[in-house]
Amino acid sequence: MAIAAAPRKPRAEALQLELQNSDIGTLDFLALTGCELQITIGKRNSSLGKLAPPSQRLLLDLEFLRHAPACIAHLESKADQQELVSLLEQSQILKQQQLARQIHNATLAGPEWHQFWKPQKIPVGYPSDTTSDQVLQALDAITAMADNWLRGDYVADSQMFETHLNTLRSGDGGVILSATQTGHEFFSRWNTTLGEYTQQHACSPESRRTILETVIAKYFAGSVQQWLAPIMSRAENIQQASNQLENLLSQASSAEYNRWREQRDDYIQAMKSLTVAHVKTLKRVINPC
């Protein structure tokens, strides 16, 4: 029987949403003397700014939104700068409209999130010996930041934001997918095998049932369940924290991302269903009559 592999997340680059450019030209840039916004636009138009990763582009847009009102107010008093004022107001509105998509690009479509959910080898002792609350704290912190930004509070701790993203890079979302796939393979095969066994042995003698109960207690309850239970608990915590950010940005996310997210969550949920089915099958094996 073919076992469905864990759903692979699309490449981060493929999930980047296209944004409309609203950069100020060179001549307009020079007219911004006296505005803090001039420094922000200078950074965005520099060689490094044009090659900036999604997280830095987001931070520069937030910086623009913080400084734009004061600059607009400063220029409104100058009769010869009304065209520039209009341009800045248009840029401000555009960046506000695109902010959710920009946050999506920096987080859910960023390289850190991709690494976070990339299936990888299950470490020895996972999850108790290798997990940290820092991943969940980083997820909650990024969600809180994004929520504030979308509410119009454009203050951003750049260093802290990048630190939280880097924490996600070494997180265990991908380990959870690998562990879930291992569980899928185990339960799918054994549920089929045990189903065939119950058909071939309609009523087992008492001695055989006793042996089966001992094997189940030792290898399933005492081994498989003890390994799987904390993994599924960790998966639930990671899912809940991830879903909070994903729900916040769901309207801005691409159909491709939302499709992968649904497949990912369904795959993990199916693991729970397979576990329940396995317990029912074991009961039928022990008491087939």
Phi, psi and chi 1 to 4 in degrees:
 res  aa     phi    psi   chi1   chi2   chi3   chi4
   1 MET       -  131.8  179.2 -179.1   62.7      -
   2 ALA   -74.2  133.3      -      -      -      -
   3 ILE  -102.7  126.0  -52.7  -62.2      -      -
   4 ALA   -66.6  129.6      -      -      -      -
   5 ALA   -77.2  158.3      -      -      -      -
   6 ALA   -59.7  136.9      -      -      -      -
   7 PRO   -62.4  132.6   22.0  -32.6      -      -
   8 ARG   -89.7  129.9  -70.8  -86.9  179.2  170.9
   9 LYS   -70.3  136.3 -178.6  179.0  174.3  -64.2
  10 PRO   -59.0  154.8  -23.2   33.4      -      -
  11 ARG   -56.7  145.9  -66.8 -178.2  -58.3  103.8
  12 ALA   -57.0  -41.7      -      -      -      -
  13 GLU   -61.9  -33.9  -62.5   83.8   -7.0      -
  14 ALA   -72.4  -18.8      -      -      -      -
  15 LEU   -96.1   -5.0  -65.0  174.2      -      -
  16 GLN   -65.4  128.1  -72.8  -72.1  -50.0      -
  17 LEU   -87.2  138.4  -57.7  173.8      -      -
  18 GLU   -75.3  133.2 -174.5  174.9   -9.1      -
  19 LEU  -118.6  146.3  -58.5  176.9      -      -
  20 GLN   -75.3  136.3 -173.6  174.8  -18.4      -
  21 ASN   -80.0  135.0 -172.5    5.8      -      -
  22 SER  -131.4   26.3   63.3      -      -      -
  23 ASP   -66.4  148.2  -70.0  -20.1      -      -
  24 ILE   -85.4  136.8  -51.0  -62.3      -      -
  25 GLY   -70.0  171.9      -      -      -      -
  26 THR   -59.5  -45.4  -56.2      -      -      -
  27 LEU   -65.1  -42.6  -67.4  178.0      -      -
  28 ASP   -64.7  -37.1  -65.4  -36.3      -      -
  29 PHE   -58.7  -43.6  167.4   75.6      -      -
  30 LEU   -66.5  -28.4  -65.3  175.8      -      -
  31 ALA   -75.6   -7.5      -      -      -      -
  32 LEU   -88.0   11.1  -66.6  173.6      -      -
  33 THR   -54.9  131.8  -60.5      -      -      -
  34 GLY    98.8   -7.2      -      -      -      -
  35 CYS  -108.9  137.3  -70.0      -      -      -
  36 GLU   -62.3  -25.4  -72.3 -174.1   83.9      -
  37 LEU   -60.9  -26.2 -170.7   60.4      -      -
  38 GLN   -61.1  -38.7 -174.1 -176.5   49.8      -
  39 ILE   -66.0  -43.0  -61.2  174.7      -      -
  40 THR   -60.9  -47.5  -57.4      -      -      -
  41 ILE   -66.6  -35.5  -65.9  174.0      -      -
  42 GLY   -61.3  -42.4      -      -      -      -
  43 LYS   -65.1  -40.1  -71.3 -171.2  -72.2 -171.6
  44 ARG   -69.1  -34.3 -175.2   66.4 -177.7   88.7
  45 ASN   -88.1   -4.2  -71.0  -15.7      -      -
  46 SER   -72.4  168.9   68.9      -      -      -
  47 SER   -59.9  -42.3  -61.9      -      -      -
  48 LEU   -67.9  -37.3  -70.8  176.1      -      -
  49 GLY   -64.2  -38.5      -      -      -      -
  50 LYS   -69.3  -22.5  -67.2  176.9 -179.8  178.2
  51 LEU  -104.6    9.9  -62.6  174.7      -      -
  52 ALA   -62.6  143.7      -      -      -      -
  53 PRO   -68.6  166.2   26.0  -34.8      -      -
  54 PRO   -54.5  -38.4  -26.4   34.8      -      -
  55 SER   -63.8  -39.5   59.4      -      -      -
  56 GLN   -72.5  -33.7  -73.3  -61.3  -50.8      -
  57 ARG   -65.0  -39.3  -68.4 -161.2  -67.4  -90.2
  58 LEU   -62.1  -47.4  166.1   62.6      -      -
  59 LEU   -62.4  -36.2  -67.9  169.0      -      -
  60 LEU   -69.0  -36.4  -74.9  171.7      -      -
  61 ASP   -66.6  -39.4  -88.1    7.4      -      -
  62 LEU   -64.5  -38.8  -68.9  168.9      -      -
  63 GLU   -63.8  -40.7 -167.1  173.9  -51.5      -
  64 PHE   -59.9  -47.3 -179.1  100.7      -      -
  65 LEU   -66.0  -29.4  -70.0  170.4      -      -
  66 ARG   -70.8  -41.4  -74.2 -159.6  -54.5  -85.7
  67 HIS   -92.2  -18.4  -64.6  -39.6      -      -
  68 ALA   -59.1  -46.6      -      -      -      -
  69 PRO   -56.8  -44.6  -27.0   37.4      -      -
  70 ALA   -66.1  -38.3      -      -      -      -
  71 CYS   -68.7  -41.0 -171.1      -      -      -
  72 ILE   -61.9  -44.6  -69.0  171.4      -      -
  73 ALA   -61.8  -37.9      -      -      -      -
  74 HIS   -65.7  -39.8  170.4   70.3      -      -
  75 LEU   -83.0  -21.5  -66.3  172.4      -      -
  76 GLU   -62.1  -24.3  -81.3  179.8  -30.0      -
  77 SER   -79.6   -7.7   60.8      -      -      -
  78 LYS  -103.4  117.7  -59.7 -179.7  179.3 -177.9
  79 ALA   -62.4  -30.3      -      -      -      -
  80 ASP   -87.2    5.4   61.1  -21.0      -      -
  81 GLN  -116.9   16.9  -63.1  -61.9  -22.6      -
  82 GLN   -67.2  -31.6  -64.1  -47.8  -60.3      -
  83 GLU   -67.0  -39.3 -175.2  175.9  -12.4      -
  84 LEU   -67.7  -39.0  178.7   55.2      -      -
  85 VAL   -58.3  -44.9  168.0      -      -      -
  86 SER   -62.2  -40.8  177.6      -      -      -
  87 LEU   -64.3  -41.7  179.1   58.9      -      -
  88 LEU   -65.9  -40.3  -72.2  175.1      -      -
  89 GLU   -64.2  -40.3  -71.2  175.5  -23.5      -
  90 GLN   -64.7  -41.0  -67.5  172.7   21.3      -
  91 SER   -65.4  -39.9  -64.2      -      -      -
  92 GLN   -61.4  -46.7 -178.2 -177.4   26.7      -
  93 ILE   -62.8  -42.9  -67.4  171.1      -      -
  94 LEU   -62.6  -44.3 -179.7   60.1      -      -
  95 LYS   -66.5  -34.3  -70.9 -174.8 -176.1  -62.3
  96 GLN   -66.0  -42.4  -71.7  170.4  -25.3      -
  97 GLN   -66.2  -33.1  -68.0  173.2  -20.6      -
  98 GLN   -95.6    3.6  -65.2 -174.5  145.9      -
  99 LEU   -61.7  -43.2 -175.9   56.5      -      -
 100 ALA   -61.6  -39.1      -      -      -      -
 101 ARG   -69.3  -35.9  -67.0  164.5   65.4   86.7
 102 GLN   -67.1  -38.9 -171.5   73.3  -81.8      -
 103 ILE   -65.6  -41.2  -64.1  171.9      -      -
 104 HIS   -56.7  -46.9  164.8   87.1      -      -
 105 ASN   -61.0  -37.3  -75.4   -8.6      -      -
 106 ALA   -79.3  -22.2      -      -      -      -
 107 THR  -115.5  -78.1   55.7      -      -      -
 108 LEU   -65.8  -25.0  -55.9 -176.7      -      -
 109 ALA  -109.2   14.5      -      -      -      -
 110 GLY   -89.4  164.7      -      -      -      -
 111 PRO   -65.6  -30.0   22.6  -33.6      -      -
 112 GLU   -68.0  -43.4  -61.6   87.0   -0.7      -
 113 TRP   -66.0  -35.9 -167.0  -98.5      -      -
 114 HIS   -63.6  -44.3 -174.4   76.1      -      -
 115 GLN   -66.7  -36.1 -175.8   63.2   34.0      -
 116 PHE   -58.4  -40.0  175.3   49.9      -      -
 117 TRP  -102.0    9.8  -76.8  107.2      -      -
 118 LYS   -76.5  120.0 -177.8  179.0  180.0  179.6
 119 PRO   -54.3  136.0  -27.1   36.8      -      -
 120 GLN  -148.3  170.0   51.6 -168.8  -69.4      -
 121 LYS   -60.9  141.4 -176.1  177.6  179.3 -179.3
 122 ILE   -80.8  117.4  -53.9  169.7      -      -
 123 PRO   -65.8  151.6  -16.3   29.9      -      -
 124 VAL   -63.2  133.9  175.5      -      -      -
 125 GLY    84.7    3.8      -      -      -      -
 126 TYR   -68.8  138.9 -177.9   83.3      -      -
 127 PRO   -98.3  -14.1   34.5  -35.5      -      -
 128 SER   -63.3  -35.1   59.0      -      -      -
 129 ASP   -92.2   -8.0  -64.3  -17.3      -      -
 130 THR  -129.2    0.8   57.7      -      -      -
 131 THR  -104.6  161.4   53.2      -      -      -
 132 SER  -141.1  148.1  168.1      -      -      -
 133 ASP   -69.7  -11.8  -71.3  -20.7      -      -
 134 GLN   -61.7  -33.7  -71.0 -177.3  -10.0      -
 135 VAL   -65.0  -46.6  173.0      -      -      -
 136 LEU   -65.5  -38.8  -64.9  174.2      -      -
 137 GLN   -64.5  -39.3  -68.3  167.6   -1.4      -
 138 ALA   -65.0  -42.9      -      -      -      -
 139 LEU   -60.5  -46.1  -79.8  167.0      -      -
 140 ASP   -64.1  -39.7  -69.7  -17.7      -      -
 141 ALA   -66.2  -43.0      -      -      -      -
 142 ILE   -64.1  -41.3  -69.0  172.2      -      -
 143 THR   -62.1  -42.8  -58.1      -      -      -
 144 ALA   -64.2  -41.4      -      -      -      -
 145 MET   -61.1  -48.7  -71.2  178.2  177.7      -
 146 ALA   -61.0  -40.4      -      -      -      -
 147 ASP   -62.5  -43.7 -173.2   47.2      -      -
 148 ASN   -62.7  -43.3  -74.6  -21.6      -      -
 149 TRP   -62.6  -42.7  -63.2  -26.8      -      -
 150 LEU   -69.5  -20.7  -67.8  173.2      -      -
 151 ARG   -85.8   -3.3  -69.6  174.6 -175.7  -88.9
 152 GLY   103.2    2.4      -      -      -      -
 153 ASP   -94.6  102.1 -179.1   -1.8      -      -
 154 TYR   -93.3   10.8  -55.5  125.4      -      -
 155 VAL   -65.8  134.3  174.6      -      -      -
 156 ALA  -140.7  128.7      -      -      -      -
 157 ASP   -89.9   95.5 -173.3  -31.9      -      -
 158 SER   -57.8  -46.3  -57.1      -      -      -
 159 GLN   -64.4  -41.7 -177.3  175.9   -2.2      -
 160 MET   -66.9  -40.2 -172.1   60.2   66.8      -
 161 PHE   -61.0  -46.7  179.1   59.3      -      -
 162 GLU   -65.0  -35.8  -65.5  -72.5    3.3      -
 163 THR   -63.5  -43.6  -63.4      -      -      -
 164 HIS   -64.8  -39.9  -71.5  -39.9      -      -
 165 LEU   -62.7  -42.0  -72.8  178.3      -      -
 166 ASN   -66.1  -31.7  -75.7  -32.8      -      -
 167 THR   -62.7  -40.8  -62.5      -      -      -
 168 LEU   -64.8  -32.7  -66.1 -174.5      -      -
 169 ARG   -56.0  -35.6 -173.1 -173.9  -69.5  -85.2
 170 SER  -100.8   15.4   57.5      -      -      -
 171 GLY   -76.0  176.8      -      -      -      -
 172 ASP  -112.4   24.5   54.6  -42.1      -      -
 173 GLY   -58.9  -42.3      -      -      -      -
 174 GLY   -67.9  -31.6      -      -      -      -
 175 VAL   -66.0  -39.6  178.4      -      -      -
 176 ILE   -61.0  -41.9  -73.5  171.7      -      -
 177 LEU   -64.5  -40.1  -70.1  179.4      -      -
 178 SER   -65.8  -42.5  -64.5      -      -      -
 179 ALA   -66.2  -38.0      -      -      -      -
 180 THR   -65.1  -39.7  -57.5      -      -      -
 181 GLN   -64.1  -39.5  180.0  168.4  -28.1      -
 182 THR   -59.8  -42.1  -61.9      -      -      -
 183 GLY   -64.6  -41.3      -      -      -      -
 184 HIS   -58.2  -45.9  -90.0  -92.1      -      -
 185 GLU   -63.6  -43.5  -66.6  169.1   -7.5      -
 186 PHE   -63.5  -54.6  173.2   85.8      -      -
 187 PHE   -71.5  -37.1  -73.1  121.7      -      -
 188 SER   -61.1  -45.8  -65.5      -      -      -
 189 ARG   -68.6  -44.8  -69.3 -165.4  176.4   99.5
 190 TRP   -72.7  -34.0  -87.1  102.7      -      -
 191 ASN   -64.2  -37.4  -74.0  -13.6      -      -
 192 THR   -67.5  -46.7  -60.5      -      -      -
 193 THR   -62.5  -45.4  -60.6      -      -      -
 194 LEU   -68.5  -33.5  -68.6  172.5      -      -
 195 GLY   -63.1  -41.1      -      -      -      -
 196 GLU   -66.7  -35.6  -66.0  172.3  -10.2      -
 197 TYR   -63.8  -44.2  176.9   88.0      -      -
 198 THR   -65.7  -30.0   55.4      -      -      -
 199 GLN   -70.9  -33.5  -67.7  177.9   -3.2      -
 200 GLN   -84.3  -22.5  -64.3  172.0    4.2      -
 201 HIS  -124.1   82.0  -58.0   82.1      -      -
 202 ALA   -56.2  -46.4      -      -      -      -
 203 CYS  -136.8  114.5  -72.9      -      -      -
 204 SER   -87.1  143.6  -59.2      -      -      -
 205 PRO   -64.8  161.1   23.4  -34.2      -      -
 206 GLU   -57.3  -39.5 -177.3   66.0   29.5      -
 207 SER   -63.2  -39.7   59.3      -      -      -
 208 ARG   -69.4  -38.5  176.3  171.6  -69.8  175.9
 209 ARG   -64.3  -36.2  -69.4 -157.9  -59.7  -89.1
 210 THR   -63.6  -42.8  -59.8      -      -      -
 211 ILE   -63.3  -43.3  -66.4  173.6      -      -
 212 LEU   -62.5  -42.4  -73.7  171.9      -      -
 213 GLU   -61.3  -39.6  -71.0  173.3   -7.9      -
 214 THR   -65.3  -43.8  -58.8      -      -      -
 215 VAL   -63.1  -44.1  170.6      -      -      -
 216 ILE   -62.7  -44.5  -68.7  169.1      -      -
 217 ALA   -62.8  -38.0      -      -      -      -
 218 LYS   -78.9  -47.5 -178.8  177.4 -179.5 -180.0
 219 TYR   -96.6  -28.3  -66.9  103.7      -      -
 220 PHE   -94.7  -64.3  177.2   64.3      -      -
 221 ALA   -64.3  -39.7      -      -      -      -
 222 GLY   -86.7  -10.9      -      -      -      -
 223 SER  -128.4  -66.0  179.5      -      -      -
 224 VAL   -62.4  -49.5  174.9      -      -      -
 225 GLN   -64.9  -38.1  -86.3 -166.7  -38.2      -
 226 GLN   -65.9  -31.2  -74.8 -170.7    6.5      -
 227 TRP   -78.0  -41.2  175.6   75.6      -      -
 228 LEU   -79.4  -36.9 -172.8   60.3      -      -
 229 ALA   -56.3  -50.1      -      -      -      -
 230 PRO   -66.6  -27.7   20.8  -31.2      -      -
 231 ILE   -67.4  -43.8  -71.5  177.6      -      -
 232 MET   -68.5  -31.5  -62.0  -46.0  -63.9      -
 233 SER   -66.4  -43.3  176.6      -      -      -
 234 ARG   -64.3  -40.7  176.7   68.1  174.6  179.3
 235 ALA   -60.6  -41.5      -      -      -      -
 236 GLU   -63.9  -41.9 -175.8  172.3   -2.7      -
 237 ASN   -64.9  -43.4  -69.2  -24.9      -      -
 238 ILE   -65.5  -42.2  -69.4  -69.6      -      -
 239 GLN   -60.9  -47.4  -92.2 -172.7  -66.3      -
 240 GLN   -60.9  -44.9  -71.9  179.0  -10.5      -
 241 ALA   -67.2  -39.5      -      -      -      -
 242 SER   -67.2  -42.0  -63.1      -      -      -
 243 ASN   -63.0  -31.4  -73.4  163.8      -      -
 244 GLN   -61.9  -44.1  -72.9 -179.2   -5.3      -
 245 LEU   -70.2  -42.7  179.1   59.3      -      -
 246 GLU   -65.1  -38.8  -69.5  166.9  -32.2      -
 247 ASN   -65.0  -38.9  -70.1  -19.1      -      -
 248 LEU   -61.5  -34.3 -176.0   65.8      -      -
 249 LEU  -108.4   11.8  -59.9  173.3      -      -
 250 SER   -60.3  -37.7   60.7      -      -      -
 251 GLN   -69.8  -23.9  -63.5  -58.3  -47.9      -
 252 ALA   -92.5  -18.1      -      -      -      -
 253 SER   -74.3  152.4  -60.5      -      -      -
 254 SER   -74.3  159.6   65.3      -      -      -
 255 ALA   -61.5  -34.3      -      -      -      -
 256 GLU   -65.2  -42.1 -171.7  176.1   10.9      -
 257 TYR   -66.4  -47.3 -178.1   88.0      -      -
 258 ASN   -62.0  -33.2  -71.9  -30.7      -      -
 259 ARG   -66.5  -45.1 -176.9  164.3   51.5 -110.0
 260 TRP   -63.6  -41.6  168.9   79.0      -      -
 261 ARG   -58.7  -45.1  171.7 -165.8  172.9 -175.5
 262 GLU   -63.3  -42.9 -177.3  177.7    0.5      -
 263 GLN   -62.6  -42.4  -68.0  171.2  -14.2      -
 264 ARG   -60.8  -49.7  177.4 -159.3   71.0 -161.6
 265 ASP   -67.1  -38.2  -72.2  -10.2      -      -
 266 ASP   -65.4  -36.5  -72.9  -11.7      -      -
 267 TYR   -65.2  -42.5 -168.8   75.8      -      -
 268 ILE   -68.9  -41.1  -65.7  174.0      -      -
 269 GLN   -63.8  -37.0 -178.5   60.8   39.6      -
 270 ALA   -62.2  -28.4      -      -      -      -
 271 MET   -61.5  -39.8  178.7   71.4  -98.0      -
 272 LYS   -65.9  -39.5  -59.0  174.5 -176.4  177.4
 273 SER   -66.3  -38.3  -59.5      -      -      -
 274 LEU   -65.1  -36.2  -79.3  171.7      -      -
 275 THR   -63.4  -45.7  -54.5      -      -      -
 276 VAL   -62.3  -42.7  172.4      -      -      -
 277 ALA   -63.2  -36.7      -      -      -      -
 278 HIS   -66.4  -41.5 -170.5   67.8      -      -
 279 VAL   -62.8  -42.0  171.8      -      -      -
 280 LYS   -63.7  -39.3  -69.0 -179.3  178.8  178.5
 281 THR   -65.7  -41.4  -58.7      -      -      -
 282 LEU   -61.5  -38.3  -71.0  175.0      -      -
 283 LYS   -65.1  -38.3  -70.9  179.9  179.0  179.2
 284 ARG   -68.9  -32.3  -71.6 -163.9  -60.6  -89.3
 285 VAL   -68.2  -41.6  170.1      -      -      -
 286 ILE   -72.7  -39.9  -63.9  174.4      -      -
 287 ASN  -125.4   72.8  -60.1  -62.1      -      -
 288 PRO   -77.2  -15.9   30.8  -35.4      -      -
 289 CYS   -92.6      -  -59.8      -      -      -
